[in-house]
Amino acid sequence: MVAGLGFGTEPLAPFAVHPDESLGRRYPEPASPTRTPFQRDRDRIIHSTTFRRLKHKTQVFVFHEGDHYRTRLTHTLEVAQIGRALARALRLNEDLAEALALAHDLGHTPFGHTGEDALDACLAGFGGFDHNAQSFRAVTELEHSYAEFDGLNLSWETLEGLVKHNGPLTDAGGKPIGHHAERGLPVALLAYPDLYSLRLDTHASAEAQCAAIADDIAYDAHDIDDGLRAGLFSLDDLRPLPLIGGFLDAIEAKYPGLDRHRTIHEITRRLITAMVEDVIVASVNRLAELRPRSSDDIRQAGRTIVTFSEEMAAVDAAIKGFLFPRMYRHPEVMRVRRDADRVVKDLFGTYVGHPDFMPEEWRSNLDAGDDVALARRVGDYIAGMTDRFAIQEHRRWFDDTPELR
């Protein structure tokens, strides 16, 4: 048993984000008498139109049809479950970790990363496209459900965690760093007037770090699961992988003749458990070194606190190194990717050339001749589409829509 481990009944750690210390919302609202700010954020995310669309958005393209492959929604729910488990163990604010996990993929396009790459290419001359930035844009601008504001008016802490899903965006002087160093900050972020109030040069809260590493854990486990079930690779192909090969040997020794379906499930459940427990132990050790007394101590730590140990990070890298060529670049997957790429690019060209083909609310308030504003508006419209709506729209304007299967 790890010393100081939480089970949901203990008080929050001093370095957790405490709801009564929230920095509030961009548009002030009366406090809820029954919910904390982060419970309220979670509920707004779940009830949003953007969240519901995740049900019909691709997670990873597999060429079989089937009801049991992950969608962007089921992936999101798995991330939320893992994120809550990590937050609970570390005595962090579970509601904030859950809200961030539920919101982290709201900006994804139809057709998974294929759609993102296609839309980024279409918008290359207009600021590009980044799905993390689009998630932020969805909750600050694109949701139009509330009478008094655009977006969901989420708390400062949730916006901070969402914008820093991959860590700090700038150095202390405001210069973009990491993968933003070459292209600059995404246009979708820069459109937010209060962006720099989110302290882009620091790490996010420990709760946000729980959601981020939960995303990696869920990806590894369910992509192995989906890839095996789709026949993109075999159980024997996994034997050379660290950790997973040992799991497979142990399962076969303990359960001789176990059917393939149960074997796959045993591998994925053991992988999730091992990764979650590794993050907990590694994070507890880092916290013992840092001895933080507030959530700001986590933000100012200069490194990620809630993440894998070095040993598990190597396992994670090996799994991703295996999945990239064997799943994400599998010939059948690539064939479908090419078709999806064409659908997105065809739609983009169509709407830019004929803005009147978009619904009235998407073409209103556009200045004639403002090519940048038009391109960004079309990008927002396509990014919000589900897979099936994008295909349906393509069929409206084209006679050669691919089957995408």
Stockholm file with secondary structure:
# STOCKHOLM 1.0

chainA/1-405         MVAGLGFGTEPLAPFAVHPDESLGRRYPEPASPTRTPFQRDRDRIIHSTTFRRLKHKTQVFVFHEGDHYRTRLTHTLEVAQIGRALARALRLNEDLAEALALAHDLGHTPFGHTGEDALDACLAGFGGFDHNAQSFRAVTELEHSYAEFDGLNLSWETLEGLVKHNGPLTDAGGKPIGHHAERGLPVALLAYPDLYSLRLDTHASAEAQCAAIADDIAYDAHDIDDGLRAGLFSLDDLRPLPLIGGFLDAIEAKYPGLDRHRTIHEITRRLITAMVEDVIVASVNRLAELRPRSSDDIRQAGRTIVTFSEEMAAVDAAIKGFLFPRMYRHPEVMRVRRDADRVVKDLFGTYVGHPDFMPEEWRSNLDAGDDVALARRVGDYIAGMTDRFAIQEHRRWFDDTPELR
#=GR chainA/1-405 SS CCTTCCCSSSCCCTTSCCGGGCCCBSSCCCCCSSSCHHHHHHHHHHTSHHHHHGGGSBSSCCSSCCTTSCBHHHHHHHHHHHHHHHHHHTTCCHHHHHHHHHHTTTTCCTTHHHHHHHHHHHTGGGTCCCHHHHHHHIIIIICCCCSSCSSCCCBHHHHHHHHTTTSCCBCTTSCBCGGGTTTCSCHHHHTSTTGGGGCTTSCCCHHHHHHHHHHHHHHHHHHHHHHHHTTSSCHHHHTTSTTHHHHHHHHHHHSTTCCHHHHHHHHHHHHHHHHHHHHHHHHHHHHHHHCCCSHHHHHTSSSCSSSCCHHHHHHHHHHHHHHIIIIITCHHHHHHHHHHHHHHHHHHHHHHHCGGGSCHHHHTTCCTTCHHHHHHHHHHHHHTCCHHHHHHHHHHHCSCCCCCC
#=GC SS_cons         CCTTCCCSSSCCCTTSCCGGGCCCBSSCCCCCSSSCHHHHHHHHHHTSHHHHHGGGSBSSCCSSCCTTSCBHHHHHHHHHHHHHHHHHHTTCCHHHHHHHHHHTTTTCCTTHHHHHHHHHHHTGGGTCCCHHHHHHHIIIIICCCCSSCSSCCCBHHHHHHHHTTTSCCBCTTSCBCGGGTTTCSCHHHHTSTTGGGGCTTSCCCHHHHHHHHHHHHHHHHHHHHHHHHTTSSCHHHHTTSTTHHHHHHHHHHHSTTCCHHHHHHHHHHHHHHHHHHHHHHHHHHHHHHHCCCSHHHHHTSSSCSSSCCHHHHHHHHHHHHHHIIIIITCHHHHHHHHHHHHHHHHHHHHHHHCGGGSCHHHHTTCCTTCHHHHHHHHHHHHHTCCHHHHHHHHHHHCSCCCCCC
//
